[in-house]
Every structure is written in C-alpha cells, then in structure tokens.
Amino acid sequence: MRDLAQVPEEIRGAVRNNGGGHANHTAFWQLMGPVSAPGIGGHPSGAIATQISADFGDFEAFKKTFNETTAKQFGSGWGWFVFQAGKLKIVTTPNQDSPLTQGLYPIL
C-alpha cells in the first residue's frame, strides 16, 4: 500500500481496493476494543499525550476535531489519526483508500 504506484496499472485498482480494505480493517480490529478492558480507553499518557497537546491543544480538543472531521466523510470511507512530518493530523479517505498510499503513518 505504501508504494501503490509500483503496482502494474492494470491491477492497481484491485490492489488498492482489496489491499486497502484488508489493511484498513486489520488496523481497525487490532486497535479497537471494549473501553472496560484493562489498559484500553481513557486519556492518553506519555509521548502521545504530549504530542496531542502540542498539535490540538488538549485531548478534549482532539476528540472534538476528530469527531467533526470524520463525521463529514460522506458515504463509504475512513477517518484516521495519522502522523506525518512530526505532527499529528486527522484525515479522511474515501472507500478503501489507505493513508499509507499518501505517505502517512496511521495511528487510529
């Protein structure tokens, strides 16, 4: 997914759709879990908390921005919390597109 341009053009769409779908869903199921599970949910701590505060102001502002941005994704698609060039960002992608194809590192 990170080097989709190297995939032959005649199969690139299928690789993007199926490979992107697999990558996106795999990340989703590995990252999501019940809030009541030990060590899951709540406010972040450590380096990620520091970076969230630097890039969004605080965790509440991050959640508000994440919810507002991702709620605007029309139809099929994904909302992402990504890291790029030393900053955390919130982006959306349509269909099965992956932030990996844009050189982004997805966190959530």
C-alpha positions in Angstrom: 0.0 0.0 0.0 2.9 2.4 0.6 4.2 2.0 -2.9 1.0 1.6 -4.9 2.5 3.4 -7.9 4.8 0.4 -8.4 1.9 -2.0 -8.9 1.1 -2.6 -12.5 -1.7 -0.2 -13.6 -4.0 -2.9 -14.9 -4.3 -4.4 -11.3 -3.7 -1.3 -9.3 -7.4 -0.6 -8.6 -8.0 -4.1 -7.4 -4.9 -4.0 -5.2 -6.0 -0.6 -3.8 -9.5 -1.8 -3.1 -8.7 -5.2 -1.7 -5.4 -4.5 -0.2 -6.6 -1.2 1.3 -9.7 -2.9 2.6 -7.6 -5.6 4.3 -5.1 -3.1 5.7 -7.8 -0.7 7.0 -10.0 -3.4 8.6 -7.0 -5.2 10.1 -5.9 -2.0 11.8 -9.4 -1.3 12.9 -9.9 -4.7 14.6 -6.5 -4.6 16.2 -6.9 -1.2 17.6 -10.4 -1.2 18.8 -11.6 -2.9 22.0 -14.0 -2.6 24.8 -13.5 0.5 26.9 -13.8 -1.6 30.0 -10.8 -3.8 29.1 -7.6 -3.2 31.2 -5.3 -0.7 29.6 -7.8 0.4 27.0 -9.6 3.7 26.7 -9.3 6.8 28.8 -6.9 9.7 28.3 -3.6 9.0 26.6 -0.4 9.4 28.5 3.3 9.8 27.8 4.7 11.0 24.5 1.4 10.7 22.5 -0.4 12.9 25.1 2.3 15.5 24.8 2.1 15.4 21.0 -1.7 15.7 21.1 -1.5 18.7 23.4 1.1 20.3 21.1 -0.9 19.7 17.9 -4.5 20.0 19.1 -4.4 22.0 22.4 -5.6 19.1 24.6 -7.3 15.7 24.4 -10.8 17.2 24.5 -10.0 19.4 21.5 -8.5 16.4 19.7 -11.7 14.4 20.3 -13.9 17.3 19.1 -11.8 17.8 15.9 -11.7 14.0 15.3 -15.5 13.7 15.6 -16.2 16.8 13.5 -13.8 15.9 10.7 -14.7 12.2 10.4 -18.4 12.9 10.6 -18.1 14.8 7.4 -16.8 11.8 5.5 -19.7 11.2 3.0 -20.6 7.6 2.2 -18.1 4.9 2.4 -14.7 5.8 3.9 -12.5 6.1 6.9 -11.4 8.6 9.5 -7.8 8.5 10.5 -5.5 9.8 13.2 -2.1 9.9 11.5 1.5 11.1 12.0 3.3 13.0 9.3 6.4 15.1 9.3 6.5 15.4 13.1 2.8 16.3 13.5 -0.4 14.5 14.4 -3.3 15.1 11.9 -6.8 13.9 11.4 -7.7 13.0 7.8 -10.3 11.0 5.9 -10.0 8.7 2.9 -12.8 7.5 0.6 -13.8 3.9 0.1 -10.9 1.5 0.9 -8.1 4.1 0.3 -5.4 3.9 2.9 -3.3 6.8 4.4 -0.3 4.6 3.7 -0.6 5.5 0.0 -0.2 9.1 0.9 2.9 8.5 2.9 1.0 8.9 6.2 1.5 6.7 9.3 -1.9 5.7 10.7 -2.2 5.5 14.4 -6.0 5.1 14.7 
